[in-house]
Structures are given as C-alpha cells and as structure tokens.
Amino acid sequence: MDEFNNTQPSHAQQQPAAQQAQAYQQQAWAQPVYQQPVQAPPTPKKERRGHPFLSALFGGLVGAAAMFGGLTYTGHIDPVAVVQGTSQAQIEEPSAATANTDPESSDMSSAGQTITIDATNATADIAQAVAKKALPSVVSIYVNTQTGSGVGSGVIIDADGNILTNYHVVEAAQTITVTIDEANYEGTVVGSDPSSDLAVVHVDLEGAQVTPIEVGDSDALVVGEWVMAIGSPYGLDQSVSTGIVSSLYRSTMLQSTSGRTIYANLIQTDATINPGNSGGALVNSEGKLVGINSIIQSTTGSSVGLGFAIPGNYAIEVANEIIAGEMVLHPYIGLSLQTVTAQNAQYYNLSVNQGAYVAEVAGDGPAEAAGIQKGDIITKIGRDNITSADALILAIRSHKIGETVSVTVMRGNEELTFDVTLGSDEPLQQPNQSYGMGSKEDNKGGGEYGNNNNGG
C-alpha cells in the first residue's frame, strides 16, 4: 500500500478559481458546461526569404559532416548499425516498427545510411476497437443541487438500467438526468456507499436496449498495462483518452460533507482524467471494465497525468450489494487511534516517534480478541509501515472482512506482533441509514496525542 498526499479538496464545481489553483488534489467530476473557444483569425502567411544566419549555419553543418567523415575513416568514431530505429546492441526481438536496411532499396548518402521506418497502426487499431466496444456502456450524468449543476459519468452494469458511478457525482442531487445514446432518462439513486465514493443510479429504460459493460479482472492488472479512460470531461460526453497503469495500490483519505472518504488500493494511470470523468470507466485492451475513474492529483484542477481509479472488482462488488438491497460493510479492527509524531513522542517519552497510538480498544472487537491493549503504538500492518492513524485506517480498508492480518505494536520498549482477524463494521452503521449506505469514519475530537480517529 502506498499512501499519497491527501490535501483536502472541495468539489471542483463548487470551488472558486483561486482555490482550484491552490488545491493539490481535486475530485474529478462536475464542472460548468463546456464553452467552445473562440477561433483565432488565421495568421497571415509570410513571404519566404533567404536569411544570412541560415546560410552561415548551413556552411557550418557541411564542415561538421566533413570532419565526422574524417574521424570515422581514421577509426576515431565507430559507425552505429541501426536496426528497427535502435542501436543493434539493444535489439533482441523485432519491434512494431520495421526498418528498411537493404542497400539496394534504401537511399544512401556520403554521411551514412538513410533508414526508412514504417510504423504500424497497431496501437491506433486497439484504441479504435476498444472505444467502439466500450463507449456505448458509458453515460453522462447531469445533476442539479441547491448550489448549482454539474456533470459526471457512469457505467451501465446490467440491462435493467442500473448505472455505477461515484457518490460525489450524485451527492445531494435534487434531480438526475442520464444521457444514454443521445436519449435522456430521469435517474434515481438506488443506494450508495459514501465512505467508498460509490453509488448506483437507476433509470427506467422504457423498453430501450442498452449495452452493459463487460467486466474484467482488476486484480490481474500490472504496471505498464495499456488502459483507456472513458467519460464526459468538462461535459464533453463520449470522450476517450489512453495511457498506461502507472502504479497500483495507491491509497488516500479525503474529507467530504458526508464524512471521510477512504480510497484504498487505487489504480494510478496517466490516461487523461479531468473534471466530468468521475464515475466513468477505465477499461483494458479488451474493452473490459477494470476501474471507476474517481480523483486526480493536480495543482491546476485539471489533468497532469496523475489520475486514480477505484478497482473494478471492488466497485462491482459494492454495486451488487447495493442493487441487492444489502448493507455495504467494511473491514473492522475495533480501535480508536491517535497519530504519534516526533513532537508528542518526545513530550510523552514514547518509544517511537511515529505510528498509531491506541487510545481505546472496543470491547469484544477483533483487536481486543487478539490481545492489543490501550497504550500500544501500532507501527506495522503486515509489511506496511504505519506512520499515522489515517495510515492504519487505509491499511485496514485495503484488506477484506474475515482476513487475518499481522499487527506489530510497541508496548513500552517491547515490540510485539499479533494476528488479528478483521471483523465487519456493521455495528457502526447508522441505524437510520438505508440499505446500501456505507458508514462514515468517525472523528471523535481532540485527544491526548492528537485527534481521535475510529480505526474501523
């Protein structure tokens, strides 16, 4: 698990321009309707004229070429044999580009061999095929709230009109309009899990046929794999962008009006993701869903090649629970935590200067059953170093209910390790929540070592 900077953003639509420029991480969703730019008048063509500087430069290049030939002839410089556009020593297998190196068919000059490279259209063909397959399964979602309107994206997951999207796309929506194949439908929220930033919207298709997305296996993704992001950036529906999987297992936590949103095991991609893409699909080279585009990291509020998607396997699992009317549950360890810093560690004479201080242990919870006590400082979950209370929450959420994890603590000056079987956070779910609604992580206020955080 890799935790990245989690400076708190506000929704892009509700954020003034000055604040957008200062925000380090933006939720990629609703933006004002895109306005077509005014075309600039054509630039007058300039008359071509000779230039004394270019003449002198040409003369210098001729001289340099002559000197290079002399050095080559005398053995000071070895000519490089080029195959497929790369030096021969680096080539082991053919690449997609083909090089014409036949002396009878290639142009020759006194400066050396001229190589013709014929690039294939393999990448373009993949993108076109994937777009043709996946585009019909991605929709635009238009929302109106008390504070304004915006647009996000969604993914059709069945033929009954259920659409998977981000919770922040439909949060506090008074009306929802879903556009599918240029037809508009009224949408209603079936249920949501705010702490995972996922929601399901339903539309009455009135007999219309739709194309549900084919679901891939996000657990099988590898770094460097080709992916495509599909959605409605800035309201431009049915837009695609391509890139690769830049990294896996990124995690962060953001504050929102519904509590804290926990993003665990995110897929990082350099495919362009902008406001309006949220809730849209990240698909692989087979056009199968592997992620739900959710947030970006940027200093400008728009894409700088750092986009993040919720893994498709997890998103589909949550969606199925919501559609089935089940409560969305999360792994639970049963601790209230405070962050240990170098400052409070020195003040309270603690044995370590970072970690998650156990402020309270829930009775009959997983941590108590394993032997963890109040006053312990958690420093590791499995192989992941724990540097704060938030880091522990993210680490727990990256696991599954019923999974046993190794928890390393400092008890005074003694290091101990406990095997904790994670439970479910069902007891923490709010009694008045509707089915499908996930729990909010609870902030209990100031404490002896900082803020008290419910560790799940």
Rosetta blueprint (number, residue, H / E / L):
1 M L
2 D E
3 E E
4 F L
5 N L
6 N L
7 T L
8 Q L
9 P L
10 S L
11 H E
12 A H
13 Q H
14 Q H
15 Q L
16 P L
17 A H
18 A H
19 Q H
20 Q H
21 A H
22 Q H
23 A L
24 Y L
25 Q E
26 Q E
27 Q E
28 A L
29 W L
30 A L
31 Q L
32 P L
33 V L
34 Y L
35 Q L
36 Q L
37 P L
38 V L
39 Q L
40 A L
41 P L
42 P L
43 T L
44 P L
45 K L
46 K L
47 E L
48 R L
49 R L
50 G L
51 H L
52 P H
53 F H
54 L H
55 S H
56 A H
57 L H
58 F H
59 G H
60 G H
61 L H
62 V H
63 G H
64 A H
65 A H
66 A H
67 M H
68 F H
69 G H
70 G H
71 L H
72 T H
73 Y H
74 T L
75 G L
76 H L
77 I L
78 D L
79 P L
80 V L
81 A L
82 V E
83 V E
84 Q L
85 G L
86 T E
87 S E
88 Q H
89 A H
90 Q H
91 I L
92 E L
93 E L
94 P L
95 S L
96 A L
97 A L
98 T E
99 A E
100 N E
101 T L
102 D L
103 P L
104 E L
105 S L
106 S L
107 D L
108 M E
109 S E
110 S L
111 A L
112 G E
113 Q E
114 T L
115 I L
116 T E
117 I E
118 D E
119 A L
120 T L
121 N L
122 A H
123 T H
124 A H
125 D H
126 I H
127 A H
128 Q H
129 A H
130 V H
131 A H
132 K H
133 K H
134 A H
135 L H
136 P H
137 S H
138 V E
139 V E
140 S E
141 I E
142 Y E
143 V E
144 N E
145 T E
146 Q L
147 T L
148 G E
149 S E
150 G E
151 V E
152 G E
153 S E
154 G E
155 V E
156 I E
157 I L
158 D L
159 A L
160 D L
161 G L
162 N E
163 I E
164 L E
165 T E
166 N L
167 Y H
168 H H
169 V H
170 V H
171 E L
172 A L
173 A L
174 Q L
175 T E
176 I E
177 T E
178 V E
179 T E
180 I E
181 D L
182 E L
183 A E
184 N E
185 Y E
186 E E
187 G E
188 T E
189 V E
190 V E
191 G E
192 S E
193 D E
194 P H
195 S H
196 S H
197 D L
198 L E
199 A E
200 V E
201 V E
202 H E
203 V E
204 D L
205 L L
206 E L
207 G L
208 A L
209 Q L
210 V L
211 T L
212 P L
213 I L
214 E L
215 V E
216 G L
217 D L
218 S H
219 D H
220 A H
221 L L
222 V L
223 V L
224 G L
225 E L
226 W E
227 V E
228 M E
229 A E
230 I E
231 G E
232 S L
233 P H
234 Y H
235 G H
236 L L
237 D L
238 Q L
239 S E
240 V E
241 S E
242 T E
243 G E
244 I E
245 V E
246 S E
247 S E
248 L E
249 Y E
250 R E
251 S E
252 T E
253 M E
254 L E
255 Q E
256 S E
257 T L
258 S L
259 G E
260 R E
261 T E
262 I E
263 Y E
264 A E
265 N E
266 L E
267 I E
268 Q E
269 T E
270 D L
271 A L
272 T L
273 I L
274 N L
275 P L
276 G L
277 N L
278 S L
279 G L
280 G L
281 A E
282 L E
283 V E
284 N L
285 S L
286 E L
287 G L
288 K L
289 L E
290 V E
291 G E
292 I E
293 N E
294 S E
295 I E
296 I E
297 Q E
298 S L
299 T L
300 T L
301 G L
302 S L
303 S L
304 V L
305 G L
306 L L
307 G E
308 F E
309 A E
310 I E
311 P E
312 G H
313 N H
314 Y H
315 A H
316 I H
317 E H
318 V H
319 A H
320 N H
321 E H
322 I H
323 I H
324 A L
325 G L
326 E L
327 M L
328 V L
329 L L
330 H L
331 P E
332 Y E
333 I L
334 G L
335 L E
336 S E
337 L E
338 Q E
339 T E
340 V E
341 T L
342 A H
343 Q H
344 N H
345 A H
346 Q H
347 Y H
348 Y L
349 N L
350 L L
351 S L
352 V L
353 N L
354 Q L
355 G E
356 A E
357 Y E
358 V E
359 A E
360 E E
361 V E
362 A L
363 G L
364 D L
365 G L
366 P H
367 A H
368 E H
369 A H
370 A H
371 G L
372 I L
373 Q L
374 K L
375 G L
376 D L
377 I E
378 I E
379 T E
380 K E
381 I E
382 G L
383 R L
384 D E
385 N E
386 I L
387 T L
388 S L
389 A H
390 D H
391 A H
392 L H
393 I H
394 L H
395 A H
396 I H
397 R H
398 S L
399 H L
400 K L
401 I L
402 G L
403 E L
404 T E
405 V E
406 S E
407 V E
408 T E
409 V E
410 M E
411 R E
412 G L
413 N L
414 E E
415 E E
416 L E
417 T E
418 F E
419 D E
420 V E
421 T E
422 L L
423 G E
424 S E
425 D L
426 E H
427 P H
428 L H
429 Q L
430 Q L
431 P L
432 N L
433 Q L
434 S L
435 Y L
436 G L
437 M L
438 G L
439 S L
440 K L
441 E L
442 D L
443 N E
444 K E
445 G E
446 G E
447 G E
448 E L
449 Y L
450 G E
451 N E
452 N E
453 N E
454 N E
455 G L
456 G L
